[in-house]
């Protein structure tokens, strides 16, 4: 997953891109995955405008978890 694509998905300014990158690196060092961090940002922000972009990134780059989000969305039509 490219940081530039993630920043673009959230319409993030350049300084925020740096902060997000540092936060993701710190979270990975603590044992979290980039998927967990990205989804936590999506929940914290409660921004429906970014939901589809996040799900697209997860679907394309998160392996089995991404397939699971596609399945849940297709079967239940909701936000997981």
C-alpha positions in Angstrom: 0.0 0.0 0.0 1.4 3.4 -0.9 1.3 6.2 1.6 0.6 8.7 -1.2 -2.6 6.7 -2.2 -3.7 6.6 1.4 -3.1 10.3 1.9 -5.0 11.0 -1.3 -7.9 8.9 -0.2 -8.3 11.1 2.9 -7.4 14.4 1.1 -4.6 14.7 3.6 -2.1 17.6 3.6 1.6 16.8 3.3 2.3 17.4 7.0 -0.5 15.0 8.0 1.0 12.4 5.7 4.3 12.6 7.7 2.4 12.3 11.0 0.4 9.4 9.7 3.6 7.6 8.5 5.3 8.1 11.8 2.2 6.8 13.7 1.9 3.7 11.5 5.6 2.9 12.0 5.2 3.3 15.7 2.1 1.1 15.8 3.8 -1.6 13.7 6.7 -1.6 16.2 4.1 -2.1 19.0 2.7 -5.2 17.1 -0.3 -3.6 15.3 -0.8 -4.1 11.5 -1.3 -1.2 9.1 -4.8 -2.6 8.5 -5.7 -2.2 12.2 -4.3 1.4 12.2 -6.1 2.4 9.0 -9.4 1.0 10.2 -9.0 2.6 13.6 -8.4 6.0 11.9 -11.6 5.4 9.9 -13.6 4.7 13.0 -12.2 7.6 15.0 -12.9 10.1 12.3 -16.4 8.7 11.7 -16.2 10.1 8.2 -18.5 8.3 5.9 -16.9 10.2 3.0 -13.7 8.2 3.3 -15.4 4.8 4.0 -15.4 3.5 0.4 -11.8 4.6 -0.2 -10.6 2.8 2.9 -12.6 -0.4 2.0 -11.0 -0.2 -1.5 -7.5 0.0 -0.1 -8.3 -2.9 2.4 -9.9 -5.0 -0.3 -6.9 -4.6 -2.7 -4.1 -4.9 -0.2 -5.2 -6.7 3.0 -5.3 -10.3 1.7 -7.9 -12.5 3.5 -9.1 -9.7 5.7 -9.9 -7.7 2.6 -11.8 -10.6 1.1 -13.7 -10.8 4.3 -14.7 -7.2 4.2 -16.0 -7.7 0.7 -17.9 -10.7 1.7 -19.5 -8.9 4.7 -20.4 -5.9 2.7 -21.9 -8.0 -0.1 -23.8 -10.4 2.2 -25.0 -7.9 4.8 -24.8 -4.6 3.0 -23.5 -2.7 6.0 -20.4 -1.2 7.4 -18.4 -3.7 9.3 
